[in-house]
Amino acid sequence: LEYSVYFRGAEEKSWKLLKDELKGTSLPINTESLPDGKYFIRVVAIDSPANPTDVALSHEKVSDPFHVDNTSPIVTELKTTDAGSGRYVVTGEVTDAASYIKGVVYSIDADKWKIIFSSDEIFDSKTESFSFPTDALEPGEHTVVVKVTDAAGNIGTAKTIISAE
C-alpha cells in the first residue's frame, strides 16, 4: 500500500497535504508549526503500487479530532506576604488557554523544586490558584521561581523577589 496524509483545522474546509507516496504506516507530525486548536488527519491508502491502475483500490479514513496546544501556561497575581519570623506566604494563579494545569512547583534561590498543590488540592482545570509558605529565610534578597506545566507538557514560569529582613 501507499499512503497520502492530509490535515485540516476543525474550522477549515480544505485538506492540506502533509506527505504523499508514503510507504510506511507511521508519520511523525511536528505540531509546533500548527497554531493551537482542534485538527483532523485524513489518510488515503491505495494499492496501485502492486496493482494495475484500472483495478487499483483506495480507501480513506478521517481521524477523531485532536487538540494541538503549544502555548505555555501563564503565572499571574504572584504575591508574597510576610508571615513573620523570616517566613513568607507566596500566592498566585496559573492559567492555560487550551489544556488543564498538570502541576506547579517552586524553587527559592535555585534550590531543588518543591511541589505545590492547588488551593482546591486537585489540578483539574485551566485556571488554578495556589498558596504556599516558605521556610524561614535568611535576611537579604531571595528569588522565588514558580514553574507550571500544562497537560500538553508546555511550561511557564514566573518569579518574585523577597527582601527578607
PAPAKE-67465 format. One record per atom (N, C-alpha, C, O): atom name; x, y, z; chain. Coordinates in steps of 0.2 Angstrom, whole numbers, padded with zeros to 4 digits. Example, Ala and Ser with C-alpha at 12.3 -4.5 7.8 and 13.67 -1.06 7.14 Angstrom:
% PAPAKE-67465
ATOM    a       u       v       w   c
ATOM    N    0066   -0028    0039   A
ATOM   CA    0062   -0022    0039   A
ATOM    C    0066   -0016    0039   A
ATOM    O    0071   -0017    0042   A
ATOM    N    0064   -0011    0035   A
ATOM   CA    0068   -0005    0036   A
ATOM    C    0064    0000    0039   A
ATOM    O    0067    0006    0040   A
***
This chain:
% PAPAKE-67465
ATOM    a       u       v       w   c
ATOM    N    0004   -0006    0000   A
ATOM   CA    0000    0000    0000   A
ATOM    C    0004    0006    0000   A
ATOM    O    0010    0006    0002   A
ATOM    N    0001    0012   -0002   A
ATOM   CA    0005    0018   -0002   A
ATOM    C    0000    0023    0001   A
ATOM    O   -0006    0022   -0001   A
ATOM    N    0002    0028    0005   A
ATOM   CA   -0002    0032    0008   A
ATOM    C   -0001    0039    0007   A
ATOM    O    0004    0041    0005   A
ATOM    N   -0007    0043    0007   A
ATOM   CA   -0006    0050    0007   A
ATOM    C   -0009    0053    0014   A
ATOM    O   -0015    0050    0016   A
ATOM    N   -0006    0058    0017   A
ATOM   CA   -0009    0060    0023   A
ATOM    C   -0010    0067    0023   A
ATOM    O   -0006    0071    0020   A
ATOM    N   -0016    0069    0025   A
ATOM   CA   -0018    0076    0025   A
ATOM    C   -0020    0079    0032   A
ATOM    O   -0022    0074    0036   A
ATOM    N   -0021    0085    0033   A
ATOM   CA   -0023    0088    0039   A
ATOM    C   -0028    0094    0037   A
ATOM    O   -0027    0097    0032   A
ATOM    N   -0032    0096    0042   A
ATOM   CA   -0036    0102    0042   A
ATOM    C   -0038    0104    0049   A
ATOM    O   -0039    0099    0053   A
ATOM    N   -0039    0110    0050   A
ATOM   CA   -0041    0113    0056   A
ATOM    C   -0049    0112    0056   A
ATOM    O   -0052    0111    0051   A
ATOM    N   -0052    0111    0062   A
ATOM   CA   -0059    0110    0063   A
ATOM    C   -0063    0115    0060   A
ATOM    O   -0069    0113    0057   A
ATOM    N   -0061    0121    0059   A
ATOM   CA   -0065    0126    0056   A
ATOM    C   -0063    0127    0049   A
ATOM    O   -0065    0132    0045   A
ATOM    N   -0059    0123    0046   A
ATOM   CA   -0056    0124    0039   A
ATOM    C   -0060    0119    0035   A
ATOM    O   -0062    0114    0037   A
ATOM    N   -0060    0120    0028   A
ATOM   CA   -0064    0116    0024   A
ATOM    C   -0059    0112    0019   A
ATOM    O   -0061    0106    0017   A
ATOM    N   -0053    0115    0018   A
ATOM   CA   -0048    0112    0013   A
ATOM    C   -0043    0107    0017   A
ATOM    O   -0041    0109    0022   A
ATOM    N   -0042    0101    0014   A
ATOM   CA   -0037    0097    0017   A
ATOM    C   -0030    0099    0014   A
ATOM    O   -0029    0101    0008   A
ATOM    N   -0025    0099    0018   A
ATOM   CA   -0018    0101    0016   A
ATOM    C   -0014    0095    0017   A
ATOM    O   -0014    0091    0021   A
ATOM    N   -0010    0094    0011   A
ATOM   CA   -0006    0088    0011   A
ATOM    C    0000    0088    0015   A
ATOM    O    0004    0093    0015   A
ATOM    N    0001    0083    0020   A
ATOM   CA    0007    0083    0024   A
ATOM    C    0012    0078    0020   A
ATOM    O    0018    0080    0020   A
ATOM    N    0010    0073    0018   A
ATOM   CA    0015    0068    0014   A
ATOM    C    0011    0064    0010   A
ATOM    O    0006    0061    0011   A
ATOM    N    0014    0063    0004   A
ATOM   CA    0011    0058   -0001   A
ATOM    C    0016    0053   -0003   A
ATOM    O    0022    0053   -0001   A
ATOM    N    0014    0047   -0006   A
ATOM   CA    0019    0042   -0008   A
ATOM    C    0022    0039   -0002   A
ATOM    O    0028    0037   -0002   A
ATOM    N    0019    0039    0004   A
ATOM   CA    0022    0036    0010   A
ATOM    C    0021    0029    0010   A
ATOM    O    0016    0026    0008   A
ATOM    N    0026    0025    0011   A
ATOM   CA    0026    0018    0011   A
ATOM    C    0025    0015    0018   A
ATOM    O    0023    0009    0018   A
ATOM    N    0028    0018    0023   A
ATOM   CA    0027    0016    0030   A
ATOM    C    0020    0017    0033   A
ATOM    O    0016    0020    0030   A
ATOM    N    0019    0015    0039   A
ATOM   CA    0012    0015    0042   A
ATOM    C    0013    0020    0048   A
ATOM    O    0008    0021    0052   A
ATOM    N    0018    0024    0048   A
ATOM   CA    0018    0030    0053   A
ATOM    C    0021    0036    0050   A
ATOM    O    0025    0035    0046   A
ATOM    N    0019    0042    0053   A
ATOM   CA    0022    0048    0051   A
ATOM    C    0022    0053    0057   A
ATOM    O    0017    0055    0059   A
ATOM    N    0028    0054    0059   A
ATOM   CA    0028    0059    0065   A
ATOM    C    0026    0066    0062   A
ATOM    O    0028    0068    0056   A
ATOM    N    0022    0070    0066   A
ATOM   CA    0020    0076    0064   A
ATOM    C    0022    0081    0069   A
ATOM    O    0021    0081    0075   A
ATOM    N    0026    0086    0066   A
ATOM   CA    0028    0092    0071   A
ATOM    C    0023    0097    0072   A
ATOM    O    0022    0101    0068   A
ATOM    N    0019    0096    0077   A
ATOM   CA    0014    0101    0079   A
ATOM    C    0016    0108    0081   A
ATOM    O    0012    0112    0081   A
ATOM    N    0022    0109    0081   A
ATOM   CA    0025    0116    0083   A
ATOM    C    0023    0121    0078   A
ATOM    O    0023    0127    0079   A
ATOM    N    0022    0118    0071   A
ATOM   CA    0021    0123    0066   A
ATOM    C    0013    0124    0065   A
ATOM    O    0011    0127    0061   A
ATOM    N    0009    0121    0070   A
ATOM   CA    0002    0122    0069   A
ATOM    C    0000    0127    0075   A
ATOM    O    0002    0126    0081   A
ATOM    N   -0005    0131    0074   A
ATOM   CA   -0007    0135    0080   A
ATOM    C   -0012    0131    0084   A
ATOM    O   -0014    0126    0082   A
ATOM    N   -0013    0133    0090   A
ATOM   CA   -0017    0129    0095   A
ATOM    C   -0024    0128    0092   A
ATOM    O   -0026    0133    0088   A
ATOM    N   -0027    0123    0093   A
ATOM   CA   -0034    0122    0090   A
ATOM    C   -0035    0114    0089   A
ATOM    O   -0031    0110    0091   A
ATOM    N   -0041    0113    0087   A
ATOM   CA   -0043    0106    0085   A
ATOM    C   -0042    0104    0078   A
ATOM    O   -0043    0109    0073   A
ATOM    N   -0039    0098    0077   A
ATOM   CA   -0037    0096    0070   A
ATOM    C   -0040    0089    0068   A
ATOM    O   -0042    0085    0073   A
ATOM    N   -0040    0088    0062   A
ATOM   CA   -0041    0081    0060   A
ATOM    C   -0036    0079    0055   A
ATOM    O   -0032    0083    0052   A
ATOM    N   -0035    0072    0054   A
ATOM   CA   -0030    0069    0050   A
ATOM    C   -0034    0065    0045   A
ATOM    O   -0039    0061    0047   A
ATOM    N   -0032    0065    0039   A
ATOM   CA   -0036    0060    0034   A
ATOM    C   -0030    0056    0030   A
ATOM    O   -0025    0059    0028   A
ATOM    N   -0031    0050    0030   A
ATOM   CA   -0026    0045    0027   A
ATOM    C   -0030    0042    0021   A
ATOM    O   -0035    0039    0022   A
ATOM    N   -0027    0042    0016   A
ATOM   CA   -0029    0039    0010   A
ATOM    C   -0024    0034    0008   A
ATOM    O   -0018    0035    0007   A
ATOM    N   -0027    0027    0008   A
ATOM   CA   -0022    0022    0006   A
ATOM    C   -0024    0019   -0001   A
ATOM    O   -0030    0019   -0003   A
ATOM    N   -0019    0017   -0005   A
ATOM   CA   -0021    0015   -0012   A
ATOM    C   -0016    0009   -0013   A
ATOM    O   -0010    0009   -0011   A
ATOM    N   -0019    0004   -0017   A
ATOM   CA   -0014   -0002   -0018   A
ATOM    C   -0012   -0002   -0025   A
ATOM    O   -0010   -0007   -0028   A
ATOM    N   -0011    0004   -0028   A
ATOM   CA   -0009    0005   -0035   A
ATOM    C   -0002    0003   -0036   A
ATOM    O    0000    0000   -0042   A
ATOM    N    0003    0003   -0031   A
ATOM   CA    0010    0001   -0032   A
ATOM    C    0010   -0007   -0034   A
ATOM    O    0015   -0009   -0037   A
ATOM    N    0005   -0011   -0032   A
ATOM   CA    0005   -0018   -0033   A
ATOM    C    0000   -0020   -0038   A
ATOM    O   -0001   -0026   -0039   A
ATOM    N   -0004   -0015   -0040   A
ATOM   CA   -0009   -0017   -0045   A
ATOM    C   -0010   -0013   -0051   A
ATOM    O   -0007   -0007   -0051   A
ATOM    N   -0012   -0015   -0057   A
ATOM   CA   -0013   -0011   -0062   A
ATOM    C   -0018   -0005   -0060   A
ATOM    O   -0023   -0006   -0056   A
ATOM    N   -0017    0001   -0063   A
ATOM   CA   -0021    0007   -0062   A
ATOM    C   -0028    0006   -0062   A
ATOM    O   -0032    0008   -0058   A
ATOM    N   -0031    0002   -0067   A
ATOM   CA   -0038    0001   -0069   A
ATOM    C   -0041   -0003   -0063   A
ATOM    O   -0047   -0003   -0063   A
ATOM    N   -0038   -0007   -0059   A
ATOM   CA   -0041   -0011   -0054   A
ATOM    C   -0038   -0009   -0047   A
ATOM    O   -0040   -0012   -0042   A
ATOM    N   -0034   -0004   -0047   A
ATOM   CA   -0032   -0002   -0040   A
ATOM    C   -0037    0000   -0036   A
ATOM    O   -0042    0004   -0038   A
ATOM    N   -0037   -0001   -0029   A
ATOM   CA   -0042    0001   -0025   A
ATOM    C   -0039    0006   -0020   A
ATOM    O   -0033    0006   -0019   A
ATOM    N   -0044    0011   -0017   A
ATOM   CA   -0041    0015   -0012   A
ATOM    C   -0047    0016   -0007   A
ATOM    O   -0053    0015   -0008   A
ATOM    N   -0045    0018   -0001   A
ATOM   CA   -0049    0019    0004   A
ATOM    C   -0046    0025    0009   A
ATOM    O   -0040    0026    0009   A
ATOM    N   -0051    0029    0012   A
ATOM   CA   -0048    0034    0016   A
ATOM    C   -0052    0034    0023   A
ATOM    O   -0057    0031    0024   A
ATOM    N   -0048    0036    0028   A
ATOM   CA   -0051    0037    0035   A
ATOM    C   -0049    0043    0038   A
ATOM    O   -0043    0046    0037   A
ATOM    N   -0054    0046    0041   A
ATOM   CA   -0053    0053    0045   A
ATOM    C   -0053    0051    0052   A
ATOM    O   -0057    0048    0055   A
ATOM    N   -0048    0054    0055   A
ATOM   CA   -0047    0053    0062   A
ATOM    C   -0052    0057    0067   A
ATOM    O   -0056    0061    0064   A
ATOM    N   -0052    0055    0073   A
ATOM   CA   -0056    0059    0078   A
ATOM    C   -0052    0065    0078   A
ATOM    O   -0047    0066    0077   A
ATOM    N   -0056    0070    0081   A
ATOM   CA   -0052    0077    0082   A
ATOM    C   -0047    0076    0087   A
ATOM    O   -0048    0072    0092   A
ATOM    N   -0042    0080    0087   A
ATOM   CA   -0036    0080    0092   A
ATOM    C   -0034    0087    0093   A
ATOM    O   -0035    0092    0088   A
ATOM    N   -0032    0089    0099   A
ATOM   CA   -0030    0096    0100   A
ATOM    C   -0023    0097    0100   A
ATOM    O   -0019    0093    0102   A
ATOM    N   -0021    0103    0097   A
ATOM   CA   -0014    0105    0097   A
ATOM    C   -0014    0110    0102   A
ATOM    O   -0017    0115    0102   A
ATOM    N   -0009    0110    0107   A
ATOM   CA   -0008    0115    0112   A
ATOM    C    0000    0116    0113   A
ATOM    O    0003    0112    0116   A
ATOM    N    0002    0122    0110   A
ATOM   CA    0009    0124    0110   A
ATOM    C    0010    0130    0115   A
ATOM    O    0016    0132    0116   A
ATOM    N    0005    0133    0117   A
ATOM   CA    0005    0139    0122   A
ATOM    C    0007    0137    0129   A
ATOM    O    0003    0133    0132   A
ATOM    N    0011    0141    0131   A
ATOM   CA    0013    0139    0138   A
ATOM    C    0008    0142    0143   A
ATOM    O    0005    0147    0142   A
ATOM    N    0007    0139    0149   A
ATOM   CA    0003    0142    0154   A
ATOM    C    0006    0148    0157   A
ATOM    O    0012    0149    0156   A
ATOM    N    0002    0152    0160   A
ATOM   CA    0004    0159    0162   A
ATOM    C    0003    0159    0170   A
ATOM    O   -0002    0157    0173   A
ATOM    N    0008    0162    0174   A
ATOM   CA    0008    0163    0181   A
ATOM    C    0006    0170    0182   A
ATOM    O    0010    0175    0179   A
ATOM    N    0001    0172    0185   A
ATOM   CA   -0001    0179    0187   A
ATOM    C   -0003    0179    0194   A
ATOM    O   -0003    0175    0198   A
ATOM    N   -0003    0186    0196   A
ATOM   CA   -0005    0188    0203   A
ATOM    C    0000    0185    0208   A
ATOM    O   -0002    0183    0213   A
ATOM    N    0006    0184    0206   A
ATOM   CA    0011    0181    0210   A
ATOM    C    0013    0187    0216   A
ATOM    O    0016    0192    0214   A
ATOM    N    0011    0185    0222   A
ATOM   CA    0012    0190    0228   A
ATOM    C    0015    0186    0234   A
ATOM    O    0015    0180    0234   A
ATOM    N    0019    0190    0238   A
ATOM   CA    0022    0187    0244   A
ATOM    C    0019    0192    0250   A
ATOM    O    0018    0198    0249   A
ATOM    N    0018    0188    0255   A
ATOM   CA    0016    0191    0261   A
ATOM    C    0020    0189    0267   A
ATOM    O    0022    0183    0268   A
ATOM    N    0022    0194    0271   A
ATOM   CA    0027    0192    0277   A
ATOM    C    0022    0189    0282   A
ATOM    O    0017    0192    0284   A
ATOM    N    0024    0183    0284   A
ATOM   CA    0021    0179    0289   A
ATOM    C    0025    0179    0296   A
ATOM    O    0022    0176    0300   A
ATOM    N    0030    0183    0296   A
ATOM   CA    0034    0184    0302   A
ATOM    C    0039    0179    0303   A
ATOM    O    0039    0173    0300   A
ATOM    N    0044    0180    0307   A
ATOM   CA    0049    0175    0309   A
ATOM    C    0053    0173    0303   A
ATOM    O    0056    0167    0302   A
ATOM    N    0054    0178    0298   A
ATOM   CA    0058    0176    0292   A
ATOM    C    0054    0172    0287   A
ATOM    O    0057    0170    0282   A
ATOM    N    0048    0170    0288   A
ATOM   CA    0043    0166    0284   A
ATOM    C    0039    0170    0279   A
ATOM    O    0037    0176    0281   A
ATOM    N    0037    0168    0274   A
ATOM   CA    0033    0172    0269   A
ATOM    C    0028    0167    0266   A
ATOM    O    0029    0161    0266   A
ATOM    N    0022    0170    0264   A
ATOM   CA    0017    0166    0260   A
ATOM    C    0017    0168    0253   A
ATOM    O    0016    0174    0252   A
ATOM    N    0018    0164    0248   A
ATOM   CA    0018    0166    0241   A
ATOM    C    0011    0163    0238   A
ATOM    O    0009    0157    0239   A
ATOM    N    0007    0168    0235   A
ATOM   CA    0001    0166    0232   A
ATOM    C    0001    0168    0224   A
ATOM    O    0005    0172    0222   A
ATOM    N   -0003    0164    0221   A
ATOM   CA   -0003    0166    0214   A
ATOM    C   -0009    0162    0210   A
ATOM    O   -0013    0158    0213   A
ATOM    N   -0009    0163    0204   A
ATOM   CA   -0014    0160    0199   A
ATOM    C   -0011    0157    0193   A
ATOM    O   -0006    0161    0190   A
ATOM    N   -0012    0152    0191   A
ATOM   CA   -0010    0149    0184   A
ATOM    C   -0015    0148    0179   A
ATOM    O   -0021    0145    0181   A
ATOM    N   -0014    0150    0173   A
ATOM   CA   -0020    0149    0168   A
ATOM    C   -0017    0146    0162   A
ATOM    O   -0011    0148    0160   A
ATOM    N   -0020    0142    0158   A
ATOM   CA   -0018    0140    0152   A
ATOM    C   -0024    0140    0147   A
ATOM    O   -0030    0139    0149   A
ATOM    N   -0023    0142    0141   A
ATOM   CA   -0029    0144    0136   A
ATOM    C   -0032    0137    0133   A
ATOM    O   -0037    0137    0131   A
ATOM    N   -0028    0132    0133   A
ATOM   CA   -0030    0126    0130   A
ATOM    C   -0031    0119    0134   A
ATOM    O   -0035    0115    0132   A
ATOM    N   -0026    0119    0139   A
ATOM   CA   -0026    0112    0142   A
ATOM    C   -0027    0114    0150   A
ATOM    O   -0026    0119    0152   A
ATOM    N   -0028    0108    0153   A
ATOM   CA   -0029    0109    0161   A
ATOM    C   -0022    0109    0164   A
ATOM    O   -0017    0107    0161   A
ATOM    N   -0021    0112    0170   A
ATOM   CA   -0015    0113    0173   A
ATOM    C   -0013    0106    0176   A
ATOM    O   -0017    0103    0179   A
ATOM    N   -0007    0104    0175   A
ATOM   CA   -0005    0097    0177   A
ATOM    C   -0001    0098    0184   A
ATOM    O   -0002    0093    0188   A
ATOM    N    0003    0103    0185   A
ATOM   CA    0007    0103    0191   A
ATOM    C    0010    0110    0191   A
ATOM    O    0012    0113    0187   A
ATOM    N    0012    0111    0198   A
ATOM   CA    0016    0118    0199   A
ATOM    C    0021    0116    0204   A
ATOM    O    0020    0112    0209   A
ATOM    N    0027    0119    0203   A
ATOM   CA    0032    0118    0208   A
ATOM    C    0036    0125    0209   A
ATOM    O    0035    0129    0205   A
ATOM    N    0040    0125    0214   A
ATOM   CA    0043    0131    0216   A
ATOM    C    0050    0130    0218   A
ATOM    O    0052    0125    0220   A
ATOM    N    0054    0135    0217   A
ATOM   CA    0061    0135    0219   A
ATOM    C    0063    0141    0222   A
ATOM    O    0061    0147    0220   A
ATOM    N    0067    0141    0228   A
ATOM   CA    0069    0148    0231   A
ATOM    C    0077    0148    0230   A
ATOM    O    0080    0143    0232   A
ATOM    N    0079    0153    0227   A
ATOM   CA    0087    0154    0226   A
ATOM    C    0090    0148    0222   A
ATOM    O    0095    0146    0224   A
ATOM    N    0086    0145    0217   A
ATOM   CA    0089    0140    0213   A
ATOM    C    0090    0133    0217   A
ATOM    O    0094    0129    0214   A
ATOM    N    0086    0132    0222   A
ATOM   CA    0087    0126    0226   A
ATOM    C    0082    0121    0222   A
ATOM    O    0080    0123    0217   A
ATOM    N    0082    0115    0225   A
ATOM   CA    0078    0110    0222   A
ATOM    C    0070    0112    0222   A
ATOM    O    0068    0116    0226   A
ATOM    N    0067    0109    0216   A
ATOM   CA    0060    0111    0215   A
ATOM    C    0056    0107    0221   A
ATOM    O    0057    0102    0223   A
ATOM    N    0051    0111    0223   A
ATOM   CA    0046    0108    0228   A
ATOM    C    0039    0109    0225   A
ATOM    O    0037    0113    0222   A
ATOM    N    0035    0103    0226   A
ATOM   CA    0028    0103    0224   A
ATOM    C    0023    0107    0227   A
ATOM    O    0024    0108    0233   A
ATOM    N    0019    0110    0223   A
ATOM   CA    0014    0114    0226   A
ATOM    C    0007    0111    0224   A
ATOM    O    0006    0109    0218   A
ATOM    N    0002    0111    0229   A
ATOM   CA   -0005    0109    0227   A
ATOM    C   -0009    0115    0225   A
ATOM    O   -0007    0120    0228   A
ATOM    N   -0014    0114    0221   A
ATOM   CA   -0018    0120    0220   A
ATOM    C   -0022    0121    0226   A
ATOM    O   -0023    0117    0231   A
ATOM    N   -0025    0127    0227   A
ATOM   CA   -0029    0129    0233   A
ATOM    C   -0035    0124    0234   A
ATOM    O   -0037    0122    0240   A
ATOM    N   -0038    0121    0229   A
ATOM   CA   -0043    0116    0230   A
ATOM    C   -0040    0109    0230   A
ATOM    O   -0044    0104    0230   A
ATOM    N   -0033    0108    0230   A
ATOM   CA   -0030    0102    0231   A
ATOM    C   -0030    0097    0225   A
ATOM    O   -0028    0091    0226   A
ATOM    N   -0033    0099    0219   A
ATOM   CA   -0033    0095    0213   A
ATOM    C   -0032    0099    0207   A
ATOM    O   -0035    0104    0206   A
ATOM    N   -0027    0097    0203   A
ATOM   CA   -0026    0101    0196   A
ATOM    C   -0031    0098    0191   A
ATOM    O   -0030    0092    0189   A
ATOM    N   -0037    0101    0190   A
ATOM   CA   -0042    0098    0185   A
ATOM    C   -0045    0103    0181   A
ATOM    O   -0050    0102    0178   A
ATOM    N   -0042    0109    0180   A
ATOM   CA   -0045    0114    0176   A
ATOM    C   -0040    0119    0173   A
ATOM    O   -0034    0118    0174   A
ATOM    N   -0042    0123    0169   A
ATOM   CA   -0037    0128    0165   A
ATOM    C   -0035    0134    0169   A
ATOM    O   -0030    0137    0167   A
ATOM    N   -0038    0135    0175   A
ATOM   CA   -0036    0140    0179   A
ATOM    C   -0036    0137    0187   A
ATOM    O   -0041    0134    0189   A
ATOM    N   -0030    0138    0190   A
ATOM   CA   -0029    0136    0197   A
ATOM    C   -0026    0141    0201   A
ATOM    O   -0022    0145    0198   A
ATOM    N   -0028    0142    0207   A
ATOM   CA   -0024    0146    0212   A
ATOM    C   -0020    0142    0216   A
ATOM    O   -0021    0136    0217   A
ATOM    N   -0015    0145    0219   A
ATOM   CA   -0010    0141    0224   A
ATOM    C   -0008    0146    0229   A
ATOM    O   -0008    0152    0229   A
ATOM    N   -0006    0143    0235   A
ATOM   CA   -0003    0147    0240   A
ATOM    C    0002    0142    0244   A
ATOM    O    0000    0136    0245   A
ATOM    N    0008    0144    0246   A
ATOM   CA    0012    0140    0249   A
ATOM    C    0017    0144    0254   A
ATOM    O    0018    0150    0252   A
ATOM    N    0018    0142    0260   A
ATOM   CA    0023    0145    0264   A
ATOM    C    0030    0144    0263   A
ATOM    O    0032    0138    0261   A
ATOM    N    0035    0148    0264   A
ATOM   CA    0042    0147    0263   A
ATOM    C    0044    0145    0270   A
ATOM    O    0041    0146    0275   A
ATOM    N    0050    0142    0270   A
ATOM   CA    0054    0141    0276   A
ATOM    C    0056    0147    0279   A
ATOM    O    0056    0152    0275   A
ATOM    N    0059    0148    0285   A
ATOM   CA    0062    0154    0287   A
ATOM    C    0068    0156    0282   A
ATOM    O    0072    0152    0281   A
ATOM    N    0068    0162    0280   A
ATOM   CA    0073    0164    0275   A
ATOM    C    0078    0169    0279   A
ATOM    O    0076    0173    0283   A
ATOM    N    0084    0168    0277   A
ATOM   CA    0090    0172    0280   A
ATOM    C    0088    0179    0277   A
ATOM    O    0086    0180    0272   A
ATOM    N    0091    0184    0281   A
ATOM   CA    0090    0191    0279   A
ATOM    C    0093    0192    0272   A
ATOM    O    0099    0190    0271   A
ATOM    N    0090    0196    0268   A
ATOM   CA    0093    0198    0261   A
ATOM    C    0088    0196    0256   A
ATOM    O    0082    0195    0257   A
ATOM    N    0090    0197    0250   A
ATOM   CA    0086    0196    0244   A
ATOM    C    0086    0188    0242   A
ATOM    O    0091    0185    0242   A
ATOM    N    0080    0186    0240   A
ATOM   CA    0078    0179    0238   A
ATOM    C    0074    0179    0232   A
ATOM    O    0069    0183    0232   A
ATOM    N    0076    0175    0227   A
ATOM   CA    0072    0174    0221   A
ATOM    C    0067    0168    0222   A
ATOM    O    0070    0162    0223   A
ATOM    N    0061    0169    0221   A
ATOM   CA    0056    0163    0221   A
ATOM    C    0054    0162    0214   A
ATOM    O    0051    0167    0211   A
ATOM    N    0055    0156    0211   A
ATOM   CA    0053    0155    0204   A
ATOM    C    0047    0149    0205   A
ATOM    O    0048    0144    0208   A
ATOM    N    0042    0151    0201   A
ATOM   CA    0036    0146    0201   A
ATOM    C    0036    0144    0194   A
ATOM    O    0036    0147    0189   A
ATOM    N    0035    0137    0193   A
ATOM   CA    0035    0134    0186   A
ATOM    C    0029    0130    0186   A
ATOM    O    0027    0126    0190   A
ATOM    N    0025    0131    0181   A
ATOM   CA    0019    0127    0180   A
ATOM    C    0019    0123    0173   A
ATOM    O    0022    0125    0168   A
ATOM    N    0016    0117    0173   A
ATOM   CA    0016    0113    0167   A
ATOM    C    0009    0111    0166   A
ATOM    O    0005    0110    0170   A
ATOM    N    0007    0112    0159   A
ATOM   CA    0000    0110    0157   A
ATOM    C    0000    0103    0155   A
ATOM    O    0005    0099    0154   A
ATOM    N   -0006    0100    0153   A
ATOM   CA   -0007    0093    0152   A
ATOM    C   -0003    0092    0145   A
ATOM    O   -0002    0086    0144   A
ATOM    N   -0002    0097    0141   A
ATOM   CA    0002    0095    0135   A
ATOM    C    0009    0096    0136   A
ATOM    O    0013    0094    0131   A
ATOM    N    0012    0097    0142   A
ATOM   CA    0019    0097    0143   A
ATOM    C    0022    0104    0142   A
ATOM    O    0028    0105    0143   A
ATOM    N    0018    0109    0141   A
ATOM   CA    0021    0116    0140   A
ATOM    C    0022    0119    0147   A
ATOM    O    0019    0117    0152   A
ATOM    N    0027    0123    0147   A
ATOM   CA    0030    0125    0154   A
ATOM    C    0030    0133    0154   A
ATOM    O    0032    0136    0149   A
ATOM    N    0027    0136    0159   A
ATOM   CA    0028    0143    0160   A
ATOM    C    0031    0144    0167   A
ATOM    O    0030    0140    0172   A
ATOM    N    0034    0150    0167   A
ATOM   CA    0037    0152    0174   A
ATOM    C    0036    0159    0175   A
ATOM    O    0035    0163    0171   A
ATOM    N    0037    0161    0182   A
ATOM   CA    0037    0167    0184   A
ATOM    C    0041    0168    0190   A
ATOM    O    0042    0163    0194   A
ATOM    N    0043    0174    0192   A
ATOM   CA    0047    0175    0198   A
ATOM    C    0045    0181    0202   A
ATOM    O    0042    0185    0199   A
ATOM    N    0047    0180    0208   A
ATOM   CA    0046    0186    0213   A
ATOM    C    0052    0187    0217   A
ATOM    O    0055    0182    0218   A
ATOM    N    0053    0192    0219   A
ATOM   CA    0059    0194    0224   A
ATOM    C    0056    0195    0231   A
ATOM    O    0052    0199    0232   A
ATOM    N    0059    0192    0236   A
ATOM   CA    0058    0193    0243   A
ATOM    C    0064    0196    0246   A
ATOM    O    0069    0194    0246   A
ATOM    N    0063    0202    0249   A
ATOM   CA    0068    0205    0253   A
ATOM    C    0067    0204    0260   A
ATOM    O    0063    0207    0263   A
ATOM    N    0070    0199    0262   A
ATOM   CA    0069    0196    0269   A
ATOM    C    0073    0201    0274   A
ATOM    O    0078    0203    0272   A
ATOM    N    0070    0203    0280   A
ATOM   CA    0073    0207    0285   A
ATOM    C    0075    0203    0291   A
ATOM    O    0078    0206    0295   A
***
